[in-house]
Amino acid sequence: MFLLTKDAGNKDPHYMLLLDDLRKTKKELDIAYANFEHAVDPDLIDSSIYELNAVQLRYKFLLGCVKQFAHEYLLLWWLMH
C-alpha cells in the first residue's frame, strides 16, 4: 500500500506537505522523549509531559490524515481501473 500512497504524493502537493509535517513531527516527538528522559527538576518533568502529549496528539492527527488520503486515493484508483 505504501507504494500506492507514495505515487499519490507525487501527484498531490497537499499529500507531500502532510508527509513532510509527519516527518517533522516524528523528529519533534523523538526530541520530546529525550527531553523527558533527561529531565530531573519536577517542573521540567511536568513541562516535558505536556510537550509529549501535545506532540503525540499532533502526530496522531497527521497520521490519520495521511491514512485517510491514502484510503481515498486507493478507492479512486480502484474505481478508475
N, C-alpha and C positions, 0 to 999 in steps of 0.2 A: 504494500500500500504506500510506503514512503516514496517509491519511485513515481507513482502517480501524483502524489502531492508535491513532489519536487518539480514535476513537469508543470503542475498548476502554478507554482510560484514563478516559473519562467514567463508566464503569460499575464500574471496579475501583480502589479506593484504593491497592492494592499497586502497580499499574502507575503510578499518578501519583507514588507515592513513588520508584519506580525512575527515572522521568524526572527528578524533582527531584534525586535523587542524581547522575544522569548530568550534568545541567547544572552542579551544584556542582563535580563532579569535573573537568569541562571548564575551569571557571574556575581551579581549582587547578592544572591542567595548564598553562594559559597563564602563570600566576604562576611555576610551577616553571621553565618555559622562559626566562622573563625573568630570573629569579634566576641561572640557569646562564649566560646570555649576559653578565651583568654581573659575574660572579664573577672575581676576579683572584688571590686567595690560593689556593694549591694545596689547602688543607684545605676551603675553601669550594667549590671546584670539585668535589672528591670528594663533599662533602655534597650538592651540587646534583644530581650524577649519581645518587646513591642516592634522593634525593627524586623525581627524574624517573622512575626505574624503578618506584618504588612507586606513583606516581600513574598511570603508564601501565598498570600491571597492574590497578589498581582500575578504570580506565576501560574496559579491555578486558573485564573480568569483567562490569561493569554493562551494557555494550553487548550482550554475549552474552545476558544475562538479558532485556533488552528485546526482542531479536530472537526469543528463544525464546517469550516471552509473545505477541508478535505472530504468530508461526507457529501457536501453539496457538489463538489467537483466530480466525485465518483458517480453520483447519481446522474449528473448531467452527461458525463462520459458514457454511462450505460445507456441512457435514453437515446443518445446520438448514434450508437452502434448497434 
